[in-house]
Amino acid sequence: MLRDFFIALLTASTALSAAVPAATACTNPQKRPSWHDMKEADKKAYLAANACLLKSPQKLNRLPGAKTRWDELVSLHQIHALQIHTTGQFLPYHRYYINILAFLLKECGYSGPLPYWDETRDAGKFSSSPVFDPVTGFGGTGKGSKNCVADGPFANLTVNIGPGFKSQPRCVNRRITNALSTQCGATYVASAISGPTYSQALDAIYSGPHLVGHMALAMMDGDSITSSGDPLFFLHHGFVDKMWWDWQKKDLNTRLKDISGLNAQDPAVGFSEFPGGMEVESAMWGKPTAEILAVTPDPMSGDGGKEITLGHVMSSLGIIPNATVADVMDIKGGYLCYEFV
């Protein structure tokens, strides 16, 4: 009996260490530049690696509807959608999600800097940003009735996840509205990160520059569930991640441990930007299918209740090892090792 107990304990310990990798010292953080300041060669290599993932076959054989490696990445956002929006998970999971992209890009030969988009520099005039250059950028606003991106590296490429909780082939699409992008300016960002608590910063970032940026770009039909189908999503969320880090830096001793909120949506609220709760969302996007629900992680994993904690376990469903919220709180804490420049 005692022998069996120790064997079980050892097995559980081994499984946990495999799921959540040990942090190492961050002595040489990778620089994450704004797209404006990235070297042209790095831009082209980064874009080529993203396009490569859109063309590479899926590997996991378990994510509903996924046909490419990029689909698997988008599928994660679809599967977790009701856990990572209007919840305390929003900022840590998306930081983890960008780390998943960094891993996948290496499969396509890219290990250079991971960029973000300093949207304050283009606020009010998104469409003229170098981000949308057809050669060294993501291509411009979409064309035609489906807003398909018509130039740049993602023209004529297909994403199979979405819209909503469906899995239907779509072009990479977006629609830029300059007037909305005004609210991604420096004054709005400063206001969003001015609150003293995580809860206040979370709400202000989510409902402010994050949400308005999405509205100004309308990526993948403006679909909150699968907007990551457009590679531009990760530049925008790099900007969101930087906002969170800039807020954290104001009081690191306190804010590296400040986390709060639900770990899954309150059905009566749903997405805060769509009043009416999950009934309204279901009318727009449908509901998670049985296949999606079968692979959806327990939102309370590591928490023991409905409130998120530093021990909350985040999953990529097998692309990279699981990580806890504590792992991603510090971008130079060891599990992560980067800095914004």
N, C-alpha and C positions, 0 to 999 in steps of 0.2 A: 504493500500500500504506500509506504513512504517513498519507495523507489519510484513508483508510478507518479507520485505527486511531484517529485523533483524533475522527472522527465517532462511532465506537462508544463512545469514552470519554465524549464529551459526552452522548450518548444515555443511557448508564448513569447518569451523574451527575444528569441531569435526572429520570430515573425515581426515583432514590433520594430526591431532595429532595421529589418529589411524594408519595412513600410515607411519609416521616417528616418532618413539618413542623418548621421551625426554631422554637426556643423564643424567646419574647419576654420582656422584663423583667416580673416580677410586682410591680407597684407598688400594686395595689389588690385584694388577695385577696378573693374572695367568701366571705361568712360561711356556714358550714354548721352550723345549730343542731340540737340534739336536738328531736324532735317535740314534746316537752313545752313548749318555749320558742318555738316557731314561731308567728307571727301567724296568727290564724284565717283571714284572707283569703288568706294564702299557702298555708295548708293546703288550703283548698277549691280554689284554683287548681291546686295541685300534683296533687291527686287527680283533678281534672277532666282534666288533661293526660294522666295515666296512662290513664284510662278512654278518652280520645280515641284513644290509640295502640292500645288493644285493639279499637277499632272501625274504624281506618283501614286501607285496603288495603295489602298488601305492595308493595314497589317494586323489589326487587332481581331478582326472577324467577330466582333461582338457589339458594335455600335450601330443601332438601327439606321439603315439608309446610307451608310457611309460607303463610298466607292473609292475615294482617294485619301491620301494622308491628310490633306487639308480638310476634307469632310470630317475626319475623325476629330480634328481640333474644333471645328464648328459644332459638331455633335455634342461635345462636352458642354458648350455654352447652352445648347438647347436642353440637354438633360438636367443641368443645374439651374435653369432659368428661374424657377420659382423659389430657389434657395439663395440666389446671389444678387437679387435686385430688391430694393426696399427692405433690406435686412442688414444686420451687422456684418454679414459675410461679404458685402459688396466690395469694399476696398481690399481686404486681404486676399479674397479669392481671385480678383482680377490681377493683383500683383503676382500671385502664383501662376495664373493663366499666361501672363506674359513670359514667365520663366519656362512654361511648357513650349511656347513658340521658340524660345532660344534653343531649347534642346532639339526640336524638330528641324530647325534651320541647319543645324550641324549635319543632319542626314543628307542635306543637299549641298554640303561643302562650305557652308558659311559659318564662321566663328568670329566675325568682326563685330563692331559696335552695334548695339541694339538702340535704334533711334526713337525719339519721341518727337512730337510736333509742338513747338512753343506757339500755341494758337494766339497768344497775346500779340504776337508780331504781325498777325494777319487778320486780326479781328475786324469785322466789317467789310473785309475784302478777301474772303477765303479763296475765291475762284482765281485770283491772280497770284496765289502763293506758289513758290517753287515746288511745293508738295505735289502739284498737279501737272508738272512738266511732262510732256509725252515721252521724253527720252530718259531723263534722270528723275522721274517722279512716277506717280501712280496713275497717270492719265487724268483727264478732266471730268467734268460733269457728264452724266449719262445722256444718251440720245434715244429718240423714238419713244414709243408708248410704254416700253418696259425700262427706260432709263439705263440701257446697257452701256457700260463704259466702252467707248468706240476707239480710243487710242491708248497708247502706253502698254505696259507689259501684261495687263490683265484683260485686254480686249479679246473677245471670243473664247474666254475660258468659262468653265461651268462649275457651279457649286450645287451639290445634290441634297443638302440639308436645308429644310425650310420650304416654304414660308411657315412661320409659327411652328407647330409641332408636326408638320408634314415632312415628307422627304420627296421633293420634286425638283428636277433639274431647273436651274435658273442661271442667267448670266450674272457676272459680277456687275452690280448696278449701284448707282448713287445719283442724288440730285442735290446740287449745291444751291443754297439760298443765302446770299451775302448778308442780307439785312438781319437774319437771325444770328449770324456769327458775331455781331457786335458785342453780344453778352458773354463772349469768351475773352474779352479784353482784360487788361491788367487790373483795373478798378474792381471788376466783378470777381476776379480771382482773389484779390486781396480781401474782399469782403467774405468770400466763401471760406477762407482759412483763418478768419479772425476769432472764431469762437473758442472758448477755453476747454471744452470737452470733446471727446471723440464723437459722441452723439450729435453735437451741434455741427461739428465739421463734416461729418458723414452726410447729414441732411442737406447742408449748404452746398457741398461739392456735388452730391448726386442730383439735386434739383436745380443747381445752377449751371456752371460751365459744362459739366458732364452731359446733362440732359439737353441743354441748348445746342451744344456741339453736335450731338446726334441728330437733332432736328435740322440743323443747318446742313448736314451732310446726307441725311436720309439714306444711309447705307442699307443695301439689300431690302429695298422697299420700305425703309424706315422701321423694320421689324425688330423689336426689342429682343426677341427670342434668338434670332440667328443673324444679327447684324455683323457678327465677326466673320461672315462669309466674305466680306470685302477686306482685303489685307490692310486697308487704311484704318480699320478699327483699332489695330494695335498701336498705331501712331497716336490716335486720339486717347486711348487708354494709357499710353505712356505719359501723356500730358496729365491725365487724371492721377496717375501714380505719383508724379512729381508734385502735384498739389498736396496730396496726402503727406508726402515726405517733407515738403516745406512747412506744413503745419506741425508735423512731429518734431522737426528741428528746433522749433521755438522753445521746447521744454522736453528734451530727450529723456531725462531721468523719469519723468512722469508718463510721457506719451508713448514710450516704447512698450508700456504695459496697459495702456488705456484702450479697452475694447468693450463694446456693449451692443445690445440690440438682439433681435430675434435671429435664429439660425435658419428660418424658413418663413415665407410670407404668411401673414395673417390673412386667411381667405376673405375676411370682410373688407380688407384693404387692398390686397393684391399689389399691383404696381401703383405707387403713389401718384404717378403722373396721369393715371387713367381712373378717375373717380368711379366708384361703383363696384369695386372688388373683383373677385375672380369671375363672376358672371359676365362682366363686361369684357374681360380678357378672353374668355372662352368664345365669345361671339366674334372676336377679331382673329384669334390664332388657333382656336380649337383647344383640345385638352391633350395632355400627354397620353400617348398610346400605351397599350399594355406592354409593348416591346420596350418603350422608353422607361416605363415604371419598373420593369424587371431589372434594369441596370442602374437605377437612380440610387445613389448612396443615402444612407440614413442621415438626415440633416442634424441629428443630435449626437453624431459620433464624436466622442471625446468630451462632450459637454454634460451629459447626464440630465438634460432638461432642454427647454425651448430657448434659453438665453445663450448666446455665443460666449465662449471663454477662450483664453489663450491656448487651451488644450484641444480646441476644435480641430478635427482631422479633415483636411481637404484632399480630394482625390482627382486624379487624371484618368482613372479607370485603366491604368496599366501603361500609359505612355511614359511617365516618370514616376518615381516613388511618391507615395503620399507625403504630405507635410502638414504640420500644425500651424495654426495662426501665429503662435509664438515664433516659429521658424522664420516667418516673413515680416515680422514687425520691424526689424532693423535691416535696411538694405545693405549694410556692411557688417552684418552679424555673423557671417560664416556660411550659413546655408545660402544666403544671397551675398553677392560681393560686387556691387556696382555703385556708381555715383553719377549724378546728373551734372553735365557741364554745358 
